[in-house]
Amino acid sequence: MFNLSKPKLSFRIILLKSIWYGFIAGMISGMVKIGWENILPPRTLARNATNPPQHLLEQFGMSSKAVHAFVYYSTDQKVYFVALIIHFAFSIVFAALFIFLAQYWKNVTMGQGAIYGIVIWIAFHIIIMPAMGTVPAAWNQPFDEHFSEFLGHIVWAWSIYAVAVCLVKNEKKNKLENL
């Protein structure tokens, strides 16, 4: 289960490719997760007035005005860009981490990334954010939120895996492994 392997490529190549592919996979998976949340919104409108990324930034001392900064798109649609920056940064970092870890620990790709998504969901939505007071304790969150976030993280992580596999498949040289 925890067997680590020594990859053929150098640490530097693995790191650089993980960052580059993680950026691409993170951007795409971030869009997948936003789309998922439009189909199955995880929070009520009242609870989403300040969503978890915005609340987290407020907890770190950022002003409410800055956290809720927006631009108008298509005349009257507010796009809260600060929350989007956090959303995509999260996806990019965890996509790069997934790709990097896969080079040393193949089991991270179990279920084509679905297990990774579940682990990230548990870590952040069940443990870390409730412990920080960013979201309510897991037992005080509505079932709808758990349902949407649980399945959303599976689809999100699978999309990271799918993009990474596609990128690796099309490499000409210095192919990453375990994807």
C-alpha positions as CSV (number, residue, x, y, z in Angstrom):
1,M,0.0,0.0,0.0
2,F,2.8,2.5,0.9
3,N,5.4,1.1,-1.5
4,L,7.4,4.0,-2.9
5,S,9.2,3.6,-6.2
6,K,12.3,5.4,-7.6
7,P,11.4,7.0,-10.9
8,K,13.7,6.9,-13.9
9,L,13.5,10.6,-14.5
10,S,15.4,13.2,-12.4
11,F,13.7,15.0,-9.6
12,R,14.0,18.3,-11.5
13,I,12.2,17.0,-14.6
14,I,9.5,15.4,-12.4
15,L,9.0,18.6,-10.5
16,L,8.9,20.8,-13.6
17,K,6.5,18.5,-15.5
18,S,4.4,18.2,-12.4
19,I,4.1,21.9,-12.1
20,W,3.4,22.5,-15.8
21,Y,0.9,19.6,-16.1
22,G,-0.5,20.5,-12.7
23,F,-1.3,24.0,-14.0
24,I,-3.1,22.6,-17.1
25,A,-4.9,19.9,-15.2
26,G,-5.7,22.3,-12.3
27,M,-7.3,24.9,-14.6
28,I,-9.4,22.2,-16.4
29,S,-10.4,20.5,-13.1
30,G,-11.2,23.8,-11.6
31,M,-13.7,24.5,-14.4
32,V,-15.1,21.0,-14.0
33,K,-15.7,21.6,-10.2
34,I,-17.4,25.0,-10.9
35,G,-19.6,23.3,-13.5
36,W,-20.4,20.5,-11.0
37,E,-21.4,23.1,-8.3
38,N,-23.7,24.7,-10.8
39,I,-25.5,21.4,-11.3
40,L,-25.5,20.4,-7.6
41,P,-24.9,23.6,-5.5
42,P,-23.2,22.6,-2.2
43,R,-24.6,25.5,-0.1
44,T,-27.7,27.5,0.3
45,L,-27.7,31.0,-1.2
46,A,-27.5,32.4,2.3
47,R,-24.5,30.3,3.2
48,N,-22.9,31.0,-0.1
49,A,-23.1,34.8,0.3
50,T,-19.6,34.4,1.7
51,N,-18.4,31.1,0.4
52,P,-15.6,29.1,2.2
53,P,-12.7,30.5,0.1
54,Q,-13.9,34.0,0.9
55,H,-14.5,33.3,4.6
56,L,-11.0,31.7,4.8
57,L,-9.4,34.9,3.4
58,E,-11.4,37.0,5.9
59,Q,-10.1,34.7,8.7
60,F,-6.5,35.5,7.4
61,G,-7.3,39.2,7.8
62,M,-8.3,40.2,4.3
63,S,-11.1,42.8,4.2
64,S,-14.6,41.8,3.3
65,K,-14.6,44.4,0.5
66,A,-11.4,42.9,-1.0
67,V,-12.7,39.3,-0.6
68,H,-16.0,40.2,-2.3
69,A,-14.4,42.1,-5.1
70,F,-16.0,41.5,-8.5
71,V,-16.1,42.5,-12.1
72,Y,-19.2,42.6,-14.3
73,Y,-19.3,40.2,-17.2
74,S,-22.0,40.3,-19.9
75,T,-23.4,43.6,-18.5
76,D,-24.9,42.4,-15.2
77,Q,-23.2,39.1,-14.1
78,K,-21.0,39.5,-11.1
79,V,-17.8,37.5,-11.2
80,Y,-16.1,37.3,-7.8
81,F,-12.6,37.0,-9.0
82,V,-10.8,36.8,-5.7
83,A,-12.8,33.6,-4.8
84,L,-12.0,32.3,-8.3
85,I,-8.3,32.9,-7.8
86,I,-8.4,30.8,-4.6
87,H,-10.5,28.1,-6.3
88,F,-8.2,27.7,-9.2
89,A,-5.0,28.0,-7.1
90,F,-6.3,25.1,-4.9
91,S,-7.0,23.0,-8.0
92,I,-3.6,23.8,-9.6
93,V,-1.6,23.0,-6.4
94,F,-3.4,19.7,-5.7
95,A,-3.2,18.7,-9.4
96,A,0.5,19.3,-9.4
97,L,0.8,17.4,-6.1
98,F,-1.2,14.5,-7.5
99,I,1.1,14.2,-10.6
100,F,4.2,14.6,-8.5
101,L,3.1,12.0,-5.9
102,A,2.2,9.5,-8.7
103,Q,5.8,9.4,-9.8
104,Y,6.9,8.1,-6.4
105,W,3.7,6.4,-5.2
106,K,1.5,4.7,-7.8
107,N,-1.3,4.1,-5.3
108,V,-2.2,7.8,-5.3
109,T,-3.8,7.1,-8.7
110,M,-6.2,4.4,-7.4
111,G,-9.6,4.6,-8.9
112,Q,-8.2,6.9,-11.6
113,G,-7.8,9.6,-9.0
114,A,-11.2,9.2,-7.3
115,I,-9.6,8.0,-4.0
116,Y,-7.4,11.1,-4.1
117,G,-10.5,13.3,-4.5
118,I,-12.2,11.6,-1.5
119,V,-9.0,12.0,0.6
120,I,-8.9,15.8,-0.3
121,W,-12.6,16.1,0.5
122,I,-12.2,14.5,3.9
123,A,-9.1,16.5,4.7
124,F,-10.6,19.9,3.8
125,H,-14.4,19.6,4.2
126,I,-14.5,17.2,7.2
127,I,-11.3,18.1,9.1
128,I,-9.4,21.2,8.3
129,M,-12.0,23.8,7.4
130,P,-14.4,22.8,10.2
131,A,-11.4,22.9,12.7
132,M,-10.6,26.4,11.5
133,G,-14.2,27.5,11.8
134,T,-14.4,28.2,8.0
135,V,-17.4,25.9,7.6
136,P,-19.6,24.3,10.3
137,A,-18.6,21.0,11.9
138,A,-19.2,18.1,9.6
139,W,-22.2,16.9,11.6
140,N,-23.7,20.4,11.3
141,Q,-23.3,20.6,7.5
142,P,-26.4,19.7,5.5
143,F,-26.5,16.4,3.6
144,D,-26.8,18.3,0.3
145,E,-23.4,19.9,1.0
146,H,-21.7,16.6,1.8
147,F,-23.3,14.9,-1.2
148,S,-22.3,17.6,-3.7
149,E,-18.8,18.1,-2.3
150,F,-18.1,14.3,-2.0
151,L,-19.1,13.6,-5.6
152,G,-17.7,16.9,-6.8
153,H,-14.3,16.0,-5.5
154,I,-14.4,12.6,-7.1
155,V,-15.2,14.1,-10.5
156,W,-12.6,16.9,-9.9
157,A,-9.8,14.5,-9.1
158,W,-10.8,12.2,-12.0
159,S,-10.5,15.1,-14.4
160,I,-7.0,15.8,-13.0
161,Y,-6.1,12.2,-13.7
162,A,-7.6,12.2,-17.2
163,V,-5.8,15.4,-18.2
164,A,-2.5,14.1,-16.8
165,V,-2.8,10.8,-18.6
166,C,-3.5,12.6,-21.9
167,L,-0.6,15.0,-21.4
168,V,1.8,12.1,-20.5
169,K,0.6,10.0,-23.4
170,N,1.5,12.7,-25.9
171,E,5.0,13.3,-24.5
172,K,7.8,12.8,-27.0
173,K,10.6,12.2,-24.4
174,N,11.1,12.1,-20.7
175,K,7.7,10.5,-20.1
176,L,6.3,10.6,-16.6
177,E,5.3,7.2,-15.1
178,N,2.4,5.7,-13.2
179,L,-0.3,7.6,-15.0
